[in-house]
Amino acid sequence: MAGGLQGDEPAHCDFEATFQLLGQKYVLHLLRALLDAHPRRFNDLREAVGANTATLTDRLRRMERLGLVRRDVIRVLPRRVEYGLTPMGRDLVKIFPPMLKWREKYSR
């Protein structure tokens, strides 16, 4: 597979990797949760989507590597980490309403 999900490559939009990621469990729920309210803390996201810690960590890291999500470490005690959509992530979610219309039109 090309690009974004392997190694420590810089964040960029890899079309194939992005669409493979979208098909993984919880990713669409995470995008919606981050769109509805951002920034969001890890435990807030875990509650919102119902994912376990390992799965949520994996999905957020993959989304971050692809440039869809940003992770901000707030240097306070105790340390706080917040997640939000990047401009690329906000642009991606704009395609969902037309996709829903397409699905409604052709669902039987």
C-alpha positions as CSV (number, residue, x, y, z in Angstrom):
1,M,0.0,0.0,0.0
2,A,1.3,3.5,-0.8
3,G,1.9,6.2,1.7
4,G,0.3,7.4,4.8
5,L,-0.3,4.5,7.1
6,Q,3.2,3.1,7.2
7,G,6.3,4.3,9.0
8,D,6.9,7.8,10.3
9,E,6.1,9.6,7.1
10,P,5.0,13.2,7.1
11,A,1.2,13.9,7.2
12,H,-0.2,14.2,3.7
13,C,-3.3,13.2,1.9
14,D,-3.0,9.7,0.5
15,F,-6.3,9.1,-1.3
16,E,-6.2,5.3,-1.1
17,A,-5.1,5.2,2.5
18,T,-7.7,7.8,3.5
19,F,-10.6,5.8,2.0
20,Q,-9.3,2.5,3.5
21,L,-9.2,4.3,6.9
22,L,-12.7,5.6,6.4
23,G,-13.9,2.0,6.2
24,Q,-12.5,1.1,9.6
25,K,-14.7,0.9,12.6
26,Y,-15.2,4.1,14.6
27,V,-13.5,6.4,12.1
28,L,-16.6,8.0,10.7
29,H,-17.9,8.3,14.3
30,L,-14.7,10.1,15.3
31,L,-14.9,12.5,12.4
32,R,-18.5,13.4,13.4
33,A,-17.5,13.8,17.0
34,L,-14.7,16.1,16.1
35,L,-16.8,18.0,13.7
36,D,-19.6,18.5,16.3
37,A,-17.3,19.8,19.1
38,H,-13.6,20.5,18.9
39,P,-11.2,20.3,20.4
40,R,-12.0,17.1,22.2
41,R,-10.1,15.2,24.8
42,F,-9.3,11.5,24.4
43,N,-11.7,10.3,27.1
44,D,-14.5,12.5,25.6
45,L,-13.9,10.8,22.2
46,R,-13.8,7.4,23.8
47,E,-17.2,8.1,25.4
48,A,-18.6,9.6,22.3
49,V,-17.8,6.7,20.0
50,G,-17.7,3.8,22.4
51,A,-14.3,2.5,21.3
52,N,-11.8,0.8,23.6
53,T,-8.5,2.6,24.4
54,A,-6.3,0.6,22.0
55,T,-8.6,1.0,19.0
56,L,-9.2,4.7,19.6
57,T,-5.5,5.3,19.9
58,D,-4.8,3.4,16.7
59,R,-7.5,5.3,14.7
60,L,-6.5,8.7,16.0
61,R,-2.8,8.0,15.1
62,R,-3.7,6.9,11.6
63,M,-5.9,10.0,11.1
64,E,-3.1,12.2,12.4
65,R,-0.6,10.6,10.1
66,L,-2.9,11.3,7.1
67,G,-3.3,14.9,8.1
68,L,-7.0,14.7,9.0
69,V,-6.6,15.2,12.8
70,R,-4.3,17.3,14.9
71,R,-3.1,16.3,18.3
72,D,-2.3,19.2,20.7
73,V,-0.5,18.6,24.0
74,I,-1.5,21.2,26.5
75,R,1.4,21.7,29.0
76,V,-0.5,21.9,32.3
77,L,-0.5,19.5,35.2
78,P,-1.8,17.0,34.7
79,R,-0.9,17.0,31.0
80,R,-3.9,17.4,28.7
81,V,-4.1,16.2,25.1
82,E,-6.8,17.5,22.7
83,Y,-7.8,16.5,19.2
84,G,-9.3,18.5,16.5
85,L,-9.9,18.3,12.7
86,T,-7.3,19.9,10.5
87,P,-8.4,22.0,7.5
88,M,-8.0,18.8,5.4
89,G,-10.2,16.9,7.8
90,R,-12.9,19.6,7.7
91,D,-12.8,19.5,3.9
92,L,-13.1,15.7,3.9
93,V,-16.3,15.7,6.0
94,K,-17.9,18.0,3.4
95,I,-18.2,15.1,1.0
96,F,-20.4,13.1,3.4
97,P,-23.8,14.9,2.7
98,P,-23.6,14.2,-1.1
99,M,-22.6,10.6,-0.4
100,L,-25.6,10.3,1.9
101,K,-27.9,11.7,-0.9
102,W,-26.4,9.2,-3.3
103,R,-27.0,6.3,-0.9
104,E,-30.6,7.4,-0.3
105,K,-31.2,7.7,-4.1
106,Y,-29.9,4.2,-4.8
107,S,-30.9,2.3,-1.7
108,R,-33.7,-0.1,-2.2
